[in-house]
Amino acid sequence: MNDPHTPDPISRTEPHAAPDHAPAADKTVIALVDDDRNILTTVSIALQSEGYSTRVYSDGETALKALVENPPDLAVFDIKMPRMDGLELLRQLRERSALPVIFLTSKDHEQDEETGLEMGADDYIAKPFSLRLLSARIKAVLRRAEARLPGSGGTTEQTGMQDEAEPLARGRLFMDPERHYVTWDGNPVSLTVTEFLLLEALAARPGVIKSRNQLMDAAYPDDMFVDDRTVDSHIKRMRRKFRAVDREFSAIETLYGAGYSYTDG
């Protein structure tokens, strides 16, 4: 039986970069960049089945030109690629565009994850990944990008998500799930989708200890394996972001051997 977390190769037909013509006006365009042709084919078919239009590229150099000249709505790309790797692609892209980006990384390359997020990626997913997780992250990042637009209410037609979540205020923390917006003492704090979900799970019940397993359940679907180190890495990055606006930030507490908790602070 195949590993349920690893996309099965649906076709061995080698995909090529999609032609640069405009897609149907009602379709969100996702660009996929990876030198693994099976992953490109599998993910492209899966996203098309959900109503997205996809463009695929097998190297960073080709992708960069297309992403700048004919931007999609969101790009997903691998870090380890020939000719131009994902980090260099992200660096050059950020010099010219604020295009939402989710990048794929090997699970043992935490430094790549940190570097990519610091360079402006919106989120990352470690390989092997489930298609359901990727789809959920795409929807969440698109929702956040839509909310950033002036006068936008974050349309659900584009993201497929429900407008039911209420803002959350806990002491100096304010979270608005609809806009994926976070402030501390009124200062904006930019969190990835994963970080937002982890913080929301902690802040929903101040003082209650959340185990790493509980936090995994909050941020990842139940068919996705995530090790303890991944959760710890997200928490570490979150703390660093909050301490950039408040050097005394200590609202996320570590309970060694048990997990984490949030205090109103």
N, C-alpha and C positions, 0 to 999 in steps of 0.2 A: 504493500500500500504506500502511496506517495505521502510525503510529509505535508500535512494540511496547511502548514504555515508558509510553504514555499510554492510560488505560483507554478502550476504545471505548464509545460510548453504546449500550447494549443496548436501552434503551427510552426513549421521550420522555414516558412517563406520569409525571406529577409525583407523587412520593411525599409522603405526609403523615406526621406524627408517629404512631408506632404506638400503639394503645390501651394504656392502663396496666393491663393484666391480666398475671398471672404467666405466664411461658412454661413450657414443659415443664421439669420439675425437672432433667432430665439435660442441658439445653442451656445453654451459656454465652451471656450476653446482651451484645452489642456495640452501643453507641449511636454513631451517625454524625451529625455536625453539619457541614453545608456548604451554602452558598447555590447551589452548582452542582448542579442536579437530576440531570443525567446522571451525575455522579460518584456521587451518593448511590445512584442506582438500580443502577449497575454494581457498585459495591463491595458493596452490600447483597446482590445476587444471588450474587456470588462467595462471600461469607462464609456465606450460607445453604447454598450447595452443599457447604461444608466442615463443616456441622453446627451452625453458630452460629445463634442467634436474633438478629435485628437490630431496632433502633428507629431511625428517621431523623427529623432535624429540620433545617429550612432556615434557622434563625436562632438566635443565642445566647440571646436572652431566653426564647424558648419552651423551649429545651434546658435552661437552668439550672433552671427550676422542676421539670422532669421528672427531671433527674439527681439532684436533692436529694430529691424526694419518693418516687421509685421508682427507686433506683440500679441501673444495669446492672452487669456485672462489669468493664467497661472502656469508655472513651469515646475516639473518634477525632474530632478536629475541626479545621477549617481556622482559620487566623488571620484572614484577610481576609474579614470578613462584615459586612453592614449591621446597624444597630440596636445590636448588641453584638458586638465583634470577639472573636476567640479568646483573646487575652491577658486581656481583661476578664472573659470567661467563666471562664477558668482562675483568675484572681485571686479572684473571688467564690466559685467552687467550692471552692478551697482553704481558705476561711474556714469551711467547713462539712463538708468531706469529704476523705478521702484516696483517693478513687476513682482507679484507675490511668488515666493519660491519655497518649495519643500524639497529637501535633498535626502538622498539615500546614502547610508553609510554602513560599513561593516560593524558588527556589534562590538568588536574589540578595539575600535579606533575612537576613543572618547575625545582625544585631542582634536580630531577632525570635526567632531560635533561642536565642540566649544568654539573652534575657529570659525566654522560656518555661521553659527548664530551671532557671533560678534561682528561678522562681516555683513550681516543683514538678512540672513535666511529667516523665513517665517516659522519654520518648524523642520524637524527631521524625523526619519523613520529608519530604524536599524534593520538590515537584512539578516535573516529572511523575514519577510513581512507578509501579513495577510492582506488580501485585496479589500476586505471589509474595513480594515484599519486605514488603508490608504484613502479609500472613498470618504470615510468619516473626516479625516484630516483635510482633504481637499475641500469638503463642504464648509468646515469650520474656518479655514483660512480665507476662502472666498467670502464668507460672511463678514469676517473682520475687515477685509479689503473694501467691501461694499460700504461698511459702516464708516470708513474713513472719508468717503466722498462727501463734499459739502452738500447739505440738504438731503442726505440719504437716510432713509429709515431702515436700511438693511432688508431688501426685498427677499421674501422667502421663495419666490419663484426661481430665483437664480440658485439658491443654495439648497432648497429642499428641506429646510429646517423649520421648526415651529416657533412662533412668537409667543412663548409662554413664560420664559424665565424672567424673574423679577430681580431688580438690582439688590445687591447685598451690601449692607453697611455694618462694619465691625470696628468700633473704635476709630482709628485713623485710616482704616482701609475702606475703600469703596470699590465695588465690582459691578459692572453692568454686562451681564452675559449677552444681551442683545447686540451690543456694540463691541463686545470683546474689549472692554475699556476698564482699566485699573488705575486708581490713584492712591497715593499714600500722603496724608496731610495735604491733599489737594494737588500733589505733584504727579503727573502721569508716569506710569511704569509700564514699559512695553514687555509683554510676556508672550511666549510662544503659546500655541493652542494647548500643548501638553502641560506646560507650566500653569496656565490658567485653570485647567481642569483639576490639577493637583491642589492648587491654592483654594479653589472653590470648595473642594471636598473637606479641606482642613477648616476653613473659615465658617462653613455651614454650622459647625458645632464646636464653638470655642471651648478649650479645655479638655476635649475628648481626645484620647490617644487613638490615632489611626495607624494601624499596622501597614507595613509596606504592601502586603497583599491587598488590603482594602484600598490603598491609594492606586495600586495597579488597576484594580477593578474600575475605579473612577475615571482613569485616564485612557484605558485601553479596553477593547472588547474582550470578552471572556475566552476567545479562541486564540489569543495572542500571548505567547510566553515572553515575559520581561523579567530580567533578573534584578536582584536587590540593588546592584550597583547603578542600574539605569535610573531608578527612582532617586537614589542618593545624589546622582549627578544633577538631575533636574532641580532638586531642592537646593543644592549648592549654588547653581546658577541663579535661581530665584532670589536667594539671600543676597547675592552680589548685586543684583539689579536694584533691590530695595535699598541696600546700603549706599548705592550711588546717589540716592536722594536723601538718605538719612543714615549717617554713619553709625547711629546707635540702634538701628533696627534689630529687634530681637523677638519679633512676634511668632516666628516659627521655631519651636523648640524641639530638640532631639531628645528622645527618651531611649537611651541605649538599650538595645535588646528588645524594645517594644515597638518603636516607630516614631511618629511625629505628632505634634499637637500645635494648635494655634491659640495664642492669647491675645486679647483685645489690645493690650499694650498702651 
